[in-house]
Amino acid sequence: MNISTYIVDSFTNEKFKGNPAGVCFLDEPLTDEQMLNIANELGFSETAFTHKVGAVYQIRFFSPSQEIDLCGHATLATAKVLFHKKWESEIICFKNINDVDLTVKQDKSSDKLLMAFPAYQVKPIEPTNIPTAMLQSLGISEIVNTGFNKEINSLVIEIDCCEKLASLTPDFEQLLQSVDGIDGVVITAISNKPDYDFESRYFWPWVGTNEDPVTGAIHTFLATYWGKKLGKTHLNALQCSARGGSMQITLSEQSTVTLKGEAQIMLEGAFYL
């Protein structure tokens, strides 16, 4: 079996930046074991597997270790290839494993793509519920706010300084041992850069790689978190990982968040299975 496979850098207008994703276009579904093996072989934080059923693309995401319910950057990567190859021309309708509808369309005035995702919420939790060992492993001594998002199963920790955020060097072994039952932890701070409203980093050694360079999924709830805090429905976000990446965010009254970003196709080939 030859599987059309691509590597795409998402949420960036520069090659070798943003978040690289594998994208596999299938003629028929693969087994979970096959998809996990491919994702592990490619080694990216996520690989998307998609096949068309009627007018809808069924899409699933795998990290090197397990399936992930929702992945923004791999959705963006998949849509980029579909539009680039002219296999689709207007709106692409994806459906993930939880039957959540994800739609992507082209911004006619630029090279950017617009992804409509559900808008999720951050439930406040007491800072004392964050284990001291976790904070020590992250290198965080002061907290502004804390919360939890159930859909992405991730803790949210707001700190007071984006320079501190960028300079974090977690002890990932200690972080992994510090808490159970979560998929990741988002560290976020208001930005002092004129082009951005807030910044973030996402650590998820529990189910993926140590750090995800740019994560669309976490912005489904960071959008509502910072939107309420800043009183805005249009936000510019920077994920200040080593590779770095950014997106523009719009919150609608229909509980939808639109993530606007670019992607760069890096490699086209075939996976022999």
C-alpha positions in Angstrom: 0.0 0.0 0.0 1.4 3.4 -1.0 0.0 6.3 1.1 0.4 9.9 -0.1 2.2 11.6 2.7 3.2 15.2 3.4 5.2 17.2 5.9 3.8 20.6 6.5 5.0 23.4 8.9 1.8 25.0 10.4 1.1 28.4 11.9 4.1 30.1 10.2 5.0 31.9 7.0 8.6 30.7 7.3 9.9 27.2 6.5 11.5 25.3 9.4 9.3 27.3 11.8 5.9 26.7 13.3 4.7 23.2 14.1 5.6 20.3 11.7 2.8 17.8 11.0 2.6 14.6 9.0 -0.4 14.3 6.8 -1.5 11.0 5.2 -4.2 10.7 2.6 -5.9 7.4 2.7 -8.0 5.5 0.1 -9.5 3.4 3.0 -9.2 3.6 6.8 -6.1 2.0 8.5 -6.1 0.2 11.8 -5.2 2.1 14.9 -2.0 0.1 15.2 -1.0 1.1 11.6 -1.7 4.8 12.2 0.2 4.7 15.5 3.2 3.0 13.9 3.3 5.6 11.1 3.0 8.5 13.6 5.8 7.0 15.6 7.9 6.5 12.5 7.4 10.1 11.4 8.1 11.3 15.0 6.2 14.6 14.9 3.9 15.7 17.7 0.9 14.8 15.5 0.2 13.1 12.2 -3.2 13.4 10.6 -4.9 10.6 8.7 -7.8 11.5 6.5 -10.1 9.9 3.9 -13.1 11.3 2.2 -16.6 10.0 2.9 -19.1 11.8 0.7 -18.5 15.5 1.1 -16.7 15.2 4.5 -13.1 14.3 5.3 -12.9 11.9 8.3 -9.8 12.9 10.2 -7.9 11.3 13.0 -4.7 12.5 14.8 -2.0 10.4 16.4 1.0 11.4 18.4 4.0 9.0 18.6 2.3 7.4 21.6 -1.5 7.6 21.3 -4.5 9.0 19.5 -5.3 12.7 20.1 -8.9 13.8 19.8 -8.3 17.3 18.3 -5.3 18.9 16.7 -5.3 22.3 15.1 -2.0 22.4 13.4 -2.5 19.0 11.7 -5.9 20.1 10.5 -4.4 23.3 9.1 -1.6 21.2 7.5 -4.2 18.8 5.9 -6.3 21.7 4.5 -3.1 23.4 3.1 -2.3 20.3 1.0 -5.9 19.9 -0.2 -6.1 23.6 -1.3 -2.5 23.5 -2.8 -3.2 20.4 -4.8 -6.5 21.9 -5.9 -8.4 18.8 -4.6 -10.7 21.3 -2.9 -11.3 24.9 -3.7 -13.7 26.6 -1.2 -14.6 25.1 2.1 -13.3 21.8 3.6 -15.4 20.0 6.1 -13.6 17.7 8.5 -15.1 15.5 11.2 -12.9 14.1 14.0 -13.3 10.9 16.0 -15.7 12.6 18.4 -17.9 13.7 15.5 -16.9 17.4 16.0 -17.2 19.4 12.8 -14.1 21.3 11.8 -14.3 23.6 8.8 -11.5 25.3 6.9 -11.7 27.9 4.2 -9.2 30.1 2.3 -8.8 33.7 3.1 -9.2 35.2 -0.4 -7.1 38.2 0.5 -4.0 36.3 1.7 -2.3 32.9 1.9 -3.9 32.3 5.2 -6.5 29.7 6.1 -9.5 30.1 8.4 -10.3 27.2 10.7 -13.7 27.2 12.6 -13.4 25.2 15.8 -15.6 24.9 18.9 -14.9 27.6 21.6 -14.1 25.9 24.9 -13.9 27.3 28.4 -11.3 27.3 31.2 -12.8 26.4 34.6 -11.1 28.2 37.4 -9.3 26.1 40.0 -7.5 27.1 43.1 -3.7 27.7 42.7 -3.2 25.4 45.7 -4.5 22.6 43.5 -1.4 22.8 41.3 1.2 20.5 42.8 4.3 22.2 44.1 6.4 19.6 42.3 4.8 20.6 39.0 5.7 24.3 39.6 9.2 23.4 40.6 9.7 21.2 37.5 8.4 24.1 35.3 10.6 26.7 37.1 7.6 28.8 38.1 7.6 30.5 41.5 4.7 33.0 41.1 1.2 32.4 39.6 -1.4 35.0 38.4 -4.2 32.5 37.7 -5.0 28.8 37.3 -7.6 26.8 35.5 -8.5 23.6 33.7 -10.0 22.7 30.3 -11.8 19.4 30.2 -12.0 19.0 26.4 -8.2 19.1 25.9 -7.7 17.8 29.4 -5.1 20.4 30.2 -4.2 22.7 33.1 -3.8 26.4 32.5 -1.3 28.5 34.4 -1.0 32.2 33.9 2.2 33.9 34.9 3.0 37.6 35.0 5.7 38.0 32.4 6.1 36.8 28.8 10.0 37.0 29.2 9.8 34.4 32.0 7.5 32.3 29.8 10.0 32.3 26.9 12.9 31.4 29.2 11.3 28.4 30.9 13.4 25.2 30.7 11.3 22.5 32.4 12.6 19.3 33.9 10.4 17.0 31.9 11.1 13.9 33.8 10.1 15.6 37.0 7.1 17.2 35.3 5.9 13.8 34.1 6.0 12.5 37.7 4.5 15.5 39.3 0.8 14.9 38.3 -1.4 12.2 36.7 -4.5 12.3 34.7 -3.9 15.2 32.4 -2.7 15.5 28.8 -0.8 18.7 29.1 -0.2 22.1 30.8 -0.5 25.5 29.1 1.6 28.3 30.5 0.4 31.7 29.3 1.1 35.4 29.9 0.0 38.7 28.5 2.3 39.9 25.7 4.4 43.0 25.8 4.9 42.9 22.1 2.9 45.3 20.0 1.7 42.7 17.5 0.3 40.2 20.1 -2.2 40.1 22.9 -1.0 37.1 24.7 1.7 34.3 24.5 1.7 30.7 25.5 3.7 27.5 25.6 2.3 23.9 25.8 4.1 21.1 27.6 2.6 17.6 27.2 5.1 14.8 28.0 2.1 12.7 29.3 0.8 11.9 25.8 2.9 13.5 23.2 6.3 15.1 23.0 7.8 17.3 25.6 6.7 20.6 24.1 4.4 21.2 21.2 5.8 24.1 19.1 2.5 25.7 18.1 -0.9 24.2 19.2 -4.2 25.1 17.6 -6.2 23.0 20.0 -5.2 25.0 23.2 -6.3 28.2 21.5 -9.9 26.9 21.5 -9.9 27.8 25.2 -7.1 30.4 25.4 -9.3 32.4 23.1 -12.2 32.5 25.6 -9.9 32.9 28.5 -8.0 35.9 27.1 -11.1 37.3 25.3 -12.9 37.7 28.6 -9.8 39.0 30.4 -9.0 41.6 27.8 -12.5 42.3 26.6 -11.7 41.4 23.0 -13.2 39.2 20.3 -10.2 39.6 18.0 -6.9 38.5 19.4 -3.4 37.9 18.1 -1.6 35.0 19.7 2.1 34.0 19.8 3.3 30.6 20.9 6.8 31.4 22.0 8.5 28.0 21.7 11.9 27.6 20.1 10.4 27.2 16.6 7.7 29.7 17.3 4.4 30.4 15.6 1.4 32.7 15.6 -2.3 32.9 14.7 -5.1 35.4 14.6 -8.2 34.5 16.6 -11.9 35.6 16.3 -14.6 34.7 18.8 -18.1 34.5 17.5 -21.5 34.7 19.4 -22.2 31.1 18.2 -19.6 29.6 20.6 -17.1 29.2 17.7 -13.5 30.3 17.5 -11.8 31.0 14.2 -8.1 30.4 14.0 -6.3 32.2 11.1 -2.9 31.0 10.1 -0.5 30.0 7.4 1.3 26.8 6.6 4.3 25.7 4.5 4.5 22.4 2.6 7.9 21.0 3.2 7.9 17.5 1.7 5.7 15.3 -0.6 6.1 11.6 -0.9 4.7 8.1 -0.3 4.6 6.0 2.8 5.1 2.3 1.9 3.0 0.1 4.1 
